């Protein structure tokens, strides 16, 4: 697969944006995070992608912050992202347990 990224604004058509991601998450505040096939983590900043430290196979951004799962199914929370601010956050906090996939919503994960 090409892992191309597209965005849709309003009732218009789809527009390709630069980058290549295998998984993308968009919050209700339009903050965008994603991971590529090498498990590198990216956050959309303006018209470009910012590389974020760490490795994840799945990332989710929402009101409960940025959460992710790595290749070993370990769970991580990005400090400083609760409430869905438009920030990179601080370090990743390891959370006990194992998951294949994760989703960050309002007041729950």
C-alpha positions as CSV (number, residue, x, y, z in Angstrom):
1,X,0.0,0.0,0.0
2,X,1.1,3.6,-0.6
3,X,0.0,4.8,2.9
4,X,-1.0,8.1,1.4
5,X,-2.7,10.7,3.6
6,X,-5.8,12.7,2.6
7,X,-7.9,15.3,4.2
8,X,-11.4,16.6,3.6
9,X,-12.6,20.0,4.5
10,X,-16.3,20.7,4.6
11,X,-18.3,19.4,1.6
12,X,-15.3,19.6,-0.8
13,X,-13.3,16.7,-2.2
14,X,-10.4,14.9,-0.7
15,X,-6.9,16.5,-0.9
16,X,-3.6,14.6,-0.6
17,X,-1.2,16.0,1.9
18,X,2.5,15.1,2.2
19,X,3.7,12.2,4.3
20,X,3.2,8.5,4.5
21,X,1.4,7.0,7.5
22,X,-0.1,3.5,8.2
23,X,-2.4,4.8,11.0
24,X,-3.9,8.3,11.7
25,X,-5.9,9.7,14.6
26,X,-7.8,13.0,14.6
27,X,-9.3,14.6,17.7
28,X,-12.5,16.6,17.9
29,X,-10.2,19.7,18.0
30,X,-8.6,18.6,14.7
31,X,-5.3,17.7,16.3
32,X,-3.7,15.0,14.1
33,X,-1.2,12.3,15.2
34,X,-0.1,9.2,13.3
35,X,2.5,6.4,12.9
36,X,4.3,5.2,9.9
37,X,5.3,1.6,8.9
38,X,8.5,1.9,11.0
39,X,6.4,2.8,14.0
40,X,7.7,6.4,14.1
41,X,5.3,8.8,15.7
42,X,4.2,12.1,14.0
43,X,2.1,15.1,15.0
44,X,0.7,17.5,12.4
45,X,2.0,21.0,13.1
46,X,0.8,23.6,10.6
47,X,1.4,22.2,7.1
48,X,4.1,19.7,8.1
49,X,4.6,16.6,10.2
50,X,6.7,16.8,13.4
51,X,8.6,13.6,14.5
52,X,7.8,12.7,18.1
53,X,10.2,10.5,20.1
54,X,9.2,6.9,20.7
55,X,7.9,4.0,18.7
56,X,4.2,3.0,18.5
57,X,2.1,0.8,16.2
58,X,-1.1,2.6,17.2
59,X,-1.7,6.2,18.4
60,X,-4.9,7.9,19.5
61,X,-5.5,11.6,20.3
62,X,-8.6,12.9,22.1
63,X,-9.9,14.7,25.2
64,X,-8.2,12.0,27.4
65,X,-4.8,12.9,25.9
66,X,-2.5,11.0,23.5
67,X,-2.3,7.3,24.1
68,X,-0.5,4.6,22.2
69,X,0.4,0.9,21.9
70,X,3.8,-0.4,20.8
71,X,4.8,-3.5,18.9
72,X,5.0,-5.5,22.2
73,X,1.4,-4.4,23.0
74,X,2.6,-2.2,25.9
75,X,0.4,0.9,26.6
76,X,1.8,4.4,26.8
77,X,0.3,7.9,27.7
78,X,1.9,11.1,26.6
79,X,2.3,13.4,29.6
80,X,0.8,16.9,29.3
81,X,-1.8,16.0,26.6
82,X,-4.9,15.5,28.7
83,X,-7.7,17.8,27.5
84,X,-6.4,17.7,23.9
85,X,-4.2,20.8,23.9
86,X,-2.2,21.5,20.7
87,X,1.1,20.4,22.1
88,X,3.8,17.7,21.7
89,X,3.4,16.8,25.4
90,X,6.3,15.6,27.7
91,X,7.6,12.1,28.0
92,X,5.8,8.8,27.5
93,X,4.5,7.1,30.6
94,X,4.3,3.3,30.6
95,X,0.9,2.1,31.8
96,X,0.4,-1.5,33.1
97,X,-1.4,-4.0,30.9
98,X,-1.3,-5.1,27.3
99,X,-3.5,-4.0,24.3
100,X,-3.6,-4.5,20.6
101,X,-5.3,-1.1,19.9
102,X,-6.4,2.0,21.9
103,X,-8.7,4.9,21.6
104,X,-8.8,8.2,23.5
105,X,-12.2,9.8,24.1
106,X,-13.8,12.2,26.4
107,X,-13.2,11.1,30.0
108,X,-12.3,7.6,28.9
109,X,-9.7,5.5,27.1
